[in-house]
Amino acid sequence: MSSRERILGRVRRALADVPRDDAPYERAVARDYLREHGERTVAETVELLAENLADYRAIVHRTTPRELPSLIMRLLAERGPRYVLVPPGLPPEWLSAADPTLVHDRAVSTPRELDEVESVVTGCALAIAETGTIVLDGSPDQGRRRITLVPDHHICVVRVPGQVVSSVPQALERLDPARPLTWISGPSATSDIELDRVEGVHGPRTLEVVLLEDRPAD
């Protein structure tokens, strides 16, 4: 038996209980699974997001629009980067108090040039509470995928509650599948057969998520 025949055989067995009619796959397969696990208020959903982000070893901060520039300045000062990478559509006021040299995302930037940048600041498309995941889709405030994979330190701003959803199914309903989606659950990490954890192998070693309250400061 060839590899092709084995694969097709597994497909046939997996579809054995699917009705044999002309209904499209989307209607033939039941989609009655839960869209979210439990009922939560908006505040509870945000709390769950913060809890799961921290569980994945992301560093979580909460702030308001007025306090955001000073918070980002402090986070960068603690790291001491010489250069900070910024996507083209990042709101300029977010970095209005920052001191490091800002490097703009450019298509012509080489891997060596990107490797010299220690930190990157972006927005996000969505954040998923149940999985502690932030999703980037390449929008102007997020830039190309590579700018969040090469620098060692990523600061990601999540607008709360507008960009927070409870579950993956809810996120998929709001995301454009034609865009370059990057799903991030905590800092980059892997482990070997002895379960020794190593961070920073294929992305930032440090992920800081700023939950930006969608309200003016008191």
C-alpha positions in Angstrom: 0.0 0.0 0.0 1.4 3.4 -1.0 1.5 6.5 1.3 -1.2 8.0 -0.8 -3.5 5.1 -0.3 -2.9 5.1 3.5 -3.7 8.8 3.7 -6.9 8.5 1.6 -7.9 5.5 3.7 -7.6 7.5 6.9 -9.7 10.4 5.3 -12.4 7.9 4.3 -12.5 6.5 7.8 -12.7 9.9 9.4 -15.6 10.9 7.2 -17.5 7.6 7.6 -20.2 9.1 9.8 -20.8 12.2 7.5 -24.1 11.9 5.6 -23.7 10.9 2.0 -25.5 13.8 0.3 -24.7 16.9 -1.6 -24.6 19.2 1.5 -21.5 21.4 1.7 -19.0 20.3 4.3 -19.8 23.3 6.5 -23.4 22.1 6.8 -22.7 18.3 6.8 -20.5 18.5 9.9 -22.1 19.5 13.2 -20.9 22.9 14.6 -22.8 22.8 17.9 -19.7 23.0 20.1 -19.6 25.7 22.8 -18.6 29.2 21.6 -17.2 30.0 25.1 -16.8 28.1 28.4 -19.1 29.6 31.0 -20.7 33.0 31.2 -18.6 36.0 32.2 -19.1 39.7 32.5 -16.8 42.0 30.5 -14.7 42.7 33.7 -14.4 38.9 34.4 -13.3 38.3 30.8 -10.5 40.9 31.1 -9.5 39.4 34.5 -9.3 35.9 32.9 -7.1 37.3 30.1 -4.7 38.9 32.5 -4.5 35.7 34.6 -3.8 33.5 31.5 -1.3 35.9 30.1 0.6 35.8 33.4 0.3 32.0 33.5 2.2 31.9 30.1 4.9 34.1 31.7 3.9 37.3 29.9 4.3 40.4 32.1 0.9 42.2 32.4 0.4 45.9 33.0 -2.8 48.0 33.3 -3.0 51.7 32.4 -5.1 54.5 31.0 -4.5 56.6 27.8 -3.1 59.4 29.8 -0.6 57.2 31.7 0.4 55.0 28.7 3.3 57.1 27.4 5.0 57.2 30.8 4.4 53.5 31.3 6.0 52.6 28.0 8.9 55.0 28.8 9.5 53.2 32.1 9.3 49.7 30.6 11.9 50.7 27.9 14.1 52.4 30.5 14.2 49.2 32.5 15.4 47.3 29.5 17.8 50.0 28.3 17.5 49.5 24.5 19.4 51.7 22.1 16.8 51.2 19.4 13.1 50.6 19.5 11.2 49.3 16.4 7.9 50.8 15.6 5.3 49.9 13.0 4.1 52.8 10.7 0.6 53.1 12.2 1.6 53.1 15.8 -0.1 56.1 17.6 2.8 58.6 18.0 1.6 59.6 21.5 2.3 56.1 22.8 6.1 56.8 22.5 6.0 60.5 23.1 7.9 60.1 26.4 10.4 57.5 25.2 14.1 58.2 24.9 15.6 55.5 22.7 16.1 56.0 19.0 13.0 54.9 17.1 13.5 52.6 14.1 10.7 52.4 11.6 9.5 49.2 10.0 10.9 49.1 6.5 10.6 46.4 3.8 14.3 46.9 2.9 15.5 46.3 6.5 17.9 43.3 6.5 17.9 40.6 9.2 21.2 41.9 10.5 19.6 45.4 10.9 16.6 44.0 12.7 18.8 41.9 15.0 20.4 45.1 16.3 17.0 46.3 17.6 16.3 45.2 21.1 12.7 46.2 21.6 9.5 46.5 19.6 6.2 48.2 20.5 2.9 47.3 18.7 -0.8 47.2 19.0 -2.8 44.1 18.4 -5.8 42.8 16.5 -7.4 40.9 19.3 -6.7 39.2 22.7 -8.4 35.9 23.7 -9.2 35.5 27.4 -9.6 31.7 27.6 -6.2 31.0 26.0 -4.2 34.0 27.1 -3.4 34.7 23.4 -2.8 38.0 21.6 -3.4 38.0 17.8 -1.5 40.3 15.4 -2.8 40.7 11.8 -0.3 43.0 10.2 -2.4 46.1 10.5 -0.5 49.5 10.5 -0.2 49.6 14.3 1.4 46.1 14.3 3.6 46.0 11.2 5.1 43.0 9.4 5.3 39.7 11.2 9.1 39.7 11.3 9.3 42.8 13.5 7.7 41.0 16.4 9.8 37.8 16.0 13.4 39.2 15.8 13.7 41.7 18.7 14.2 40.2 22.1 11.6 42.4 23.9 8.0 42.9 22.7 5.6 45.4 24.3 2.0 44.8 23.0 -0.8 47.2 23.8 -4.4 45.7 24.0 -7.3 48.1 24.1 -9.7 47.0 26.8 -12.4 45.9 26.5 -12.9 46.6 22.7 -10.1 44.2 21.6 -10.8 41.4 24.1 -12.9 38.4 23.3 -13.7 35.4 25.5 -12.9 32.4 23.2 -11.2 31.3 20.0 -14.5 30.9 18.1 -15.4 34.5 18.9 -11.9 35.6 17.7 -12.2 33.7 14.4 -15.5 35.5 13.7 -13.8 38.9 13.9 -10.5 38.1 12.2 -9.8 38.3 8.5 -8.4 34.9 7.4 -6.8 36.5 4.4 -4.5 38.6 6.6 -1.1 37.3 8.0 -2.3 36.2 11.5 0.3 35.7 14.3 -1.1 34.0 17.5 1.1 34.7 20.5 0.6 32.9 23.8 3.4 34.1 26.1 7.1 34.6 25.3 8.8 32.4 22.7 9.7 29.1 24.5 10.5 25.5 23.8 11.8 22.6 25.8 14.0 19.5 25.1 13.2 15.9 25.9 14.2 16.5 29.6 11.7 19.4 29.7 14.3 22.1 30.2 12.6 25.3 29.1 14.5 27.7 26.8 13.0 31.1 26.0 13.7 33.3 23.0 14.4 30.6 20.4 11.9 31.7 17.8 10.7 35.0 19.0 10.9 37.5 21.9 12.3 36.3 25.2 10.2 38.9 27.1 6.6 39.7 26.3 5.0 42.6 28.1 1.2 43.1 27.5 -0.3 46.5 28.4 -4.1 46.4 29.0 -5.1 49.9 28.0 -8.4 50.8 29.7 -10.8 52.3 27.1 -11.6 55.3 29.3 -10.1 58.6 30.2 -8.0 58.8 33.3 -9.8 60.0 36.4 
